[in-house]
Amino acid sequence: MGKYKIADLNVFIENGGTKTEQRGKKYLYDYDGEPDIKLRQNKENFPKWYKSHLEKRGYSEKKFSIDDYIHGLYNTGFSYKILEHNGCVLHSSAIAVDGNAYLFSAHSGTGKSTHTSLWLDHFKDRALIINDDKPCIREINGEFYVYGTPWSGKNDLSTNDKFKLKGITFICRSDDNWIRQATKSEAVSLFLTQSYKPTDKEHMELLLNMIDKIFNKVKIYKLGCNISNEAAKLSYTTMSRG
């Protein structure tokens, strides 16, 4: 059980498990009154849900523990509820350079974390990782900001801070380095592929509306890249101009 401040919202998590408690330490916040987001599950159901999840995904208990499952379960809950607060969660690696946030999204294993590590090597003290897996985007007074969250990838790279969103790039592997602005249909499709997609119409409309507003305010790109410093320089030069 814990009280947290995540994405400038008071969040209550009950039965979050050890992993959530550990990764949530930097987000602890003892607020008064009712939370903006309440996440609560009956822990008696966890073993049954966990077993079903392992069978569905073909995972082993050694590879994916019940604590991993519980941590992911609450990430899903937060991703759903944040839609009610002008926000969304994008599966991506978020990095800040000179106070601006840049998001790199791709299927797992494509190289989004590798690409942001190139930015860290290039920009050094000017850069930091906001979140390496599930950053949150929120609209506040017509501007978009990126926040760290406790759902921060296998290496738990996360910063409890917010930065103005400068650009979003969807990565694919390529022998040559290239970047171009995505069309709206591409942006929507790519965004949906890397986002939690609610099954109810109301929250799906909230997500689609959020994507539309982001597209109209922030430039979204497609990037083909290899593992080179030139790829980082190219993406930064293009995105920072946006």
C-alpha positions in Angstrom: 0.0 0.0 0.0 1.3 3.5 -0.8 0.7 7.1 -1.7 2.6 8.4 -4.6 2.9 11.5 -6.8 3.1 10.4 -10.4 2.7 12.8 -13.4 1.6 15.6 -11.0 -1.3 13.4 -9.8 -1.9 11.9 -6.3 -1.9 8.1 -6.8 -2.9 5.4 -4.4 -1.7 1.8 -5.0 -2.8 -1.1 -2.8 -1.3 -4.5 -3.0 1.3 -3.3 -5.5 3.9 -6.0 -4.7 7.6 -5.7 -3.8 8.8 -4.5 -7.2 6.3 -1.7 -7.3 7.2 -0.6 -3.8 10.9 -0.6 -4.6 10.6 1.3 -7.9 8.0 3.6 -6.4 10.2 4.9 -3.6 11.2 8.1 -5.5 7.5 8.8 -6.2 6.3 8.5 -2.6 4.2 11.5 -1.5 2.1 11.8 1.6 -0.9 13.8 0.3 -4.1 14.6 2.1 -7.6 13.8 0.9 -8.7 11.5 -1.9 -6.3 10.4 -4.7 -6.7 11.4 -8.3 -6.0 7.8 -9.3 -6.8 4.8 -7.1 -5.3 1.4 -8.1 -6.5 -1.5 -6.1 -6.7 -5.3 -6.8 -7.6 -8.3 -4.6 -4.3 -10.0 -4.0 -6.1 -13.3 -3.6 -6.7 -13.3 -7.3 -3.0 -12.8 -8.2 -1.9 -16.5 -8.3 -4.8 -17.5 -10.6 -4.3 -14.5 -12.9 -0.5 -15.1 -12.9 -0.8 -18.7 -13.9 -3.2 -17.8 -16.7 -0.8 -15.1 -17.9 2.1 -17.6 -18.0 0.1 -20.1 -20.0 -1.1 -17.4 -22.5 2.4 -16.0 -23.1 4.4 -19.2 -22.8 6.5 -17.7 -20.0 8.3 -19.7 -17.3 8.1 -18.7 -13.6 11.9 -18.3 -13.7 11.8 -15.8 -16.5 8.7 -13.9 -15.3 7.9 -13.8 -11.6 4.6 -13.2 -10.0 6.0 -9.9 -8.7 6.8 -8.9 -12.3 3.2 -9.7 -13.2 1.8 -7.6 -10.4 4.0 -4.7 -11.3 2.8 -4.9 -14.9 -0.8 -5.3 -13.8 -0.6 -1.9 -12.1 1.1 -0.3 -15.0 -1.9 -1.4 -17.1 -4.2 0.1 -14.5 -2.3 3.4 -14.4 -2.2 3.5 -18.3 -6.0 3.2 -18.3 -6.8 5.7 -15.6 -4.3 8.4 -16.8 -6.5 8.8 -19.9 -9.1 10.5 -17.6 -6.5 13.1 -16.7 -5.4 14.4 -20.2 -2.6 11.8 -20.3 -1.3 8.6 -21.8 1.5 6.2 -21.4 3.7 5.4 -24.5 6.0 2.4 -24.6 9.2 4.3 -25.3 12.5 5.5 -24.0 12.3 9.1 -22.9 15.4 11.3 -22.7 15.8 15.0 -21.7 18.4 17.2 -23.4 18.8 20.8 -22.3 15.4 20.6 -20.5 13.4 19.2 -23.5 12.0 15.7 -23.7 12.5 13.4 -26.7 10.7 10.0 -26.9 11.9 7.0 -28.9 9.4 4.2 -29.4 9.7 0.8 -31.0 8.9 -2.8 -30.6 10.9 -4.5 -27.8 14.4 -5.4 -29.0 14.5 -2.9 -31.9 16.9 -0.6 -30.1 15.2 2.4 -28.6 17.2 2.1 -25.3 20.4 1.7 -27.4 19.6 4.8 -29.3 19.0 6.9 -26.2 22.2 5.6 -24.7 24.0 7.1 -27.8 22.4 10.4 -26.9 23.7 10.1 -23.3 27.2 9.4 -24.6 27.0 12.3 -27.0 25.4 14.9 -24.8 26.9 13.7 -21.5 25.9 16.1 -18.6 23.3 17.8 -20.8 21.2 14.7 -21.0 19.4 12.3 -18.6 16.9 9.4 -19.0 13.4 10.4 -17.9 12.1 6.8 -18.2 13.3 3.8 -20.2 10.1 2.0 -20.8 6.8 3.6 -19.8 7.0 7.4 -19.6 3.7 9.3 -19.2 2.7 12.2 -21.4 0.2 14.8 -20.1 -1.4 17.9 -21.5 -1.3 20.8 -19.1 -2.6 24.3 -20.1 -2.2 23.4 -23.8 1.4 22.1 -23.5 2.6 18.5 -23.4 5.0 17.3 -20.8 6.8 14.0 -20.2 7.0 12.4 -16.8 8.9 9.5 -15.3 6.9 6.6 -13.8 7.8 3.6 -11.6 7.3 1.4 -14.6 10.8 1.9 -15.9 12.1 -1.2 -17.8 14.5 -4.0 -16.7 17.2 -1.5 -15.6 14.8 0.8 -13.6 16.0 4.0 -15.3 13.6 6.7 -14.2 13.6 10.3 -13.0 10.8 11.8 -10.9 10.5 15.0 -12.9 8.8 16.5 -15.9 10.1 18.0 -19.1 8.3 19.7 -22.1 7.8 17.3 -24.9 9.8 18.3 -28.0 9.3 15.3 -30.3 8.4 11.7 -30.7 10.2 9.3 -33.0 9.3 5.7 -33.9 12.4 3.6 -34.7 13.1 0.9 -37.2 16.4 -0.8 -37.9 18.2 0.2 -41.1 21.7 0.0 -42.5 21.5 3.6 -43.4 20.4 6.5 -41.2 17.3 8.5 -42.2 14.5 10.4 -40.6 11.3 11.9 -41.9 8.1 13.3 -40.4 5.3 10.8 -40.0 1.9 11.3 -41.7 -1.1 11.5 -39.4 -2.3 8.0 -40.3 1.2 6.6 -39.7 1.5 8.5 -36.3 -1.9 7.2 -35.1 -1.1 3.6 -36.2 2.4 3.7 -34.6 1.2 5.3 -31.4 -1.6 2.8 -31.0 0.8 -0.1 -31.6 3.0 1.1 -28.7 0.2 2.2 -26.3 -2.2 0.4 -23.9 -5.4 0.1 -25.9 -8.6 0.2 -23.7 -11.4 -2.1 -24.7 -14.2 0.3 -23.9 -15.3 3.0 -26.3 -15.1 5.9 -23.8 -11.4 5.4 -23.0 -10.5 4.5 -26.5 -11.9 7.9 -27.6 -9.8 9.6 -24.9 -6.7 7.9 -26.3 -7.5 8.8 -29.9 -8.2 12.4 -28.9 -4.9 12.6 -27.0 -3.0 11.3 -30.0 -4.7 13.8 -32.3 -3.8 16.7 -30.0 -0.2 15.6 -29.7 0.1 15.3 -33.5 -1.2 18.8 -33.9 1.2 20.2 -31.4 4.3 18.1 -31.5 6.2 16.7 -34.5 6.2 12.9 -34.8 8.9 11.1 -36.9 9.9 7.8 -38.3 13.6 7.0 -37.9 15.7 4.3 -39.7 19.0 3.9 -37.9 22.0 1.8 -37.1 24.0 1.8 -33.9 26.2 4.8 -34.5 26.8 8.3 -33.2 25.8 9.6 -36.6 22.3 8.2 -35.9 22.0 10.1 -32.7 23.3 13.3 -34.2 20.8 13.0 -37.1 17.8 12.4 -34.9 18.7 15.2 -32.5 19.4 17.7 -35.2 16.0 17.0 -36.8 13.9 16.8 -33.7 15.4 19.8 -31.9 14.4 22.0 -34.9 10.8 20.9 -34.5 
